[in-house]
Amino acid sequence: MTNLDEFFAGRGESRGIFEALRAVVEAIGPAELRVGKSQVSFRRRKAFAWVWMPGQYLGGKTAPLVLTLSLSSRDPSPRWKEIVEPRPGRFTHHLELYSIDDLDDEVRGWLRDAWAAADGPRSRSHGSPEPGG
């Protein structure tokens, strides 16, 4: 499996934003970190947040990092790049992160909500689905 150094190799700006995000999550409470080939996830009983780098897949100017959160309702903020409902009552929100300044109180609140919800029982599919991004 990939480790964080391999995942962020050559992408210092993305790594810096990620480390600030990780500090925010750690301040909220304990979470397991899982590094995959295309994303890093934060988990409790279920995954609640994912980060990925759109520049790996898309051409042109992209955000250094995208934060994807699993929330129980559609959040009305205009900051979201995209919101999808992969299954009834579960909304996947994609937020572009351009700097550590994007990790403001609003984002911290969304992370707290997602973190709290991830301690519930596992779904029938034996875990959280991939975030679709």
Secondary structure, DSSP 8 states (H G I E B T S, - for coil): ---HHHHTTT-HHHHHHHHHHHHHHHHH---EEEE-SS-EEEESSSEEEEEE-GGGT--SS--SEEEEEEESS----TT-SEEEEEETTEEEEEEEE-SGGG--HHHHHHHHHHHHHTTS---TTSS------
